[in-house]
Amino acid sequence: MFDAKHIAAQFPALQQQVNGQRLVYLDSAATTQKPQCVIDALSHYYQQQNANVHRGSHSLTAHATSEFERARETVTEFIGAQSSKEIIWTRGATEALNLIAQTYARNLLRPGDEILVGEMEHHANVVPWQIVAEQTGAKVVKIPMTQECQFDLASFNRLLTDKCKIVALAHITNVTGTRQPVEEVIASAHKLGAVVVVDGAQGIVHEPVDVTQLNADFYVFSGHKLYAPAGVGVLYGKQALLEAMPPWHGGGKMVEKVSFAGTTFGELPGKFEAGTPNVAGAIALMKAIQWYQGLDQHALATHIHQLVEKTKTALEQLDDVRILGYQPNASVISFVIDGVHHQDVATLLDQQGIAVRAGNHCAHPLMDALGVTGTIRASFAAYNTIEDVESLVAAVEKAVDML
Ligand SMILES: Cc1ncc(COP(=O)(O)O)c(CN[C@@H](CS)C(=O)O)c1O
């Protein structure tokens, strides 16, 4: 039995009222709330440890640098990377995906090459590939989804030819929570010499990740979806790929020697970390990972899946409510109320203290495929309870009656 109420009590943001009602936070796929221990790690850093890292010659900077690199080691172990050199700090998944597109892909792609991208992808895993395709004369090819909002593996294998150099897909998608077949995609792509970029923004927080076992070439995620602050994220890349890539941004730390006659670049991971990094964010992400690893992962997953299942069963009883792309064992559920704009529903829910997301969820192609302009999405995390489900369903029922 997963004690979500005990978990929720660790989250200061969840103790507040919104519009005079208990906050029911069901938007964790957008960003999770933060446990007190993570908040404390941030404030402790700025109260006691703050210094720039890898620069300077005093005790504070030495300590801050060792904590910063300990955070990198923590991420290395958390995702099963072979070396901490394969862990690049970014602002988040979006920046990591753009970094890969503008270094690995831009350096590799030639006219006529193809980048295969899933139809359900978040814009962060579509637009960077469109930009680099425009820059290089390559082509982005859509991998269609099935009617059941699953990754269409048969179509993928048909589209996969030796023209394909890169495949980009989410581990878990953000609108329907579809767990995509990354293992099969990686095996097929590698047979043709293509690399696979896995967008782990949702996956990292809903199942154990072992990038070595997965054999992913790149895996990206954001700290803020993993109970850590916004502004810190991770790009994992196989060391051989990262070594061969040109740098992303120029500046301090990423160089070996700068002269106007020419500049040589630093080693991994610094080559991709120009400028002063988000030291506090990295240290807080370390704390978030340590906190998260303290949870019973099986019990947590079972708990979240039960909450989503109960939500589905209850919403299905309501007139005009249509659930879209439901996936067993997902952490999110998306639905519409026929004849009512999704934003109006979210506003009514908000007036009852219930925080969900409405709109296209940065997934226009998926909305087009579903034939809607947007959905209402409820997304669940470790702190959500059955009472949250009951509050959501009662509020949706009220919205159906009112609108
Ligand atoms: C699958 C997937 N891929 C990339 C991103 C971007 O993450 P950033 O931390 O913003 O860089 C997200 C973020 N999805 C949020 C905000 S749009 C959502 O409400 O669904 C995502 O879900």
The ligand as an SDF file (V2000), in Angstrom:
LIG
                    3D

 22 22  0  0  0  0  0  0  0  0999 V2000
    7.5060   14.4160  -23.6830 C   0  0  0  0  0  0  0  0  0  0  0  0
    8.0530   15.7880  -23.4200 C   0  0  0  0  0  0  0  0  0  0  0  0
    9.1790   16.1800  -24.0690 N   0  0  0  0  0  0  0  0  0  0  0  0
    9.7130   17.3980  -23.8530 C   0  0  0  0  0  0  0  0  0  0  0  0
    9.1240   18.2840  -22.9630 C   0  0  0  0  0  0  0  0  0  0  0  0
    9.8080   19.6270  -22.7310 C   0  0  0  0  0  0  0  0  0  0  0  0
   10.2920   19.6560  -21.4030 O   0  0  0  0  0  0  0  0  0  0  0  0
   10.9560   21.0330  -20.8540 P   0  0  0  0  0  0  0  0  0  0  0  0
   11.2800   20.7550  -19.4060 O   0  0  0  0  0  0  0  0  0  0  0  0
    9.8820   22.0970  -21.0280 O   0  0  0  0  0  0  0  0  0  0  0  0
   12.1850   21.3260  -21.6920 O   0  0  0  0  0  0  0  0  0  0  0  0
    7.9600   17.9250  -22.2830 C   0  0  0  0  0  0  0  0  0  0  0  0
    7.3010   18.9040  -21.3520 C   0  0  0  0  0  0  0  0  0  0  0  0
    5.9170   18.7380  -21.3200 N   0  0  0  0  0  0  0  0  0  0  0  0
    5.1180   19.5490  -20.4440 C   0  0  0  0  0  0  0  0  0  0  0  0
    5.2720   21.0200  -20.7200 C   0  0  0  0  0  0  0  0  0  0  0  0
    4.8150   21.4250  -22.3290 S   0  0  0  0  0  0  0  0  0  0  0  0
    3.6450   19.1180  -20.5410 C   0  0  0  0  0  0  0  0  0  0  0  0
    2.7680   19.8140  -19.9620 O   0  0  0  0  0  0  0  0  0  0  0  0
    3.4120   18.0530  -21.1340 O   0  0  0  0  0  0  0  0  0  0  0  0
    7.4310   16.6500  -22.4960 C   0  0  0  0  0  0  0  0  0  0  0  0
    6.3150   16.2510  -21.8450 O   0  0  0  0  0  0  0  0  0  0  0  0
  1  2  1  0
  2  3  1  0
  2 21  2  0
  3  4  2  0
  4  5  1  0
  5  6  1  0
  5 12  2  0
  6  7  1  0
  7  8  1  0
  8  9  2  0
  8 10  1  0
  8 11  1  0
 12 13  1  0
 12 21  1  0
 13 14  1  0
 14 15  1  0
 15 16  1  0
 15 18  1  0
 16 17  1  0
 18 19  2  0
 18 20  1  0
 21 22  1  0
M  END
$$$$
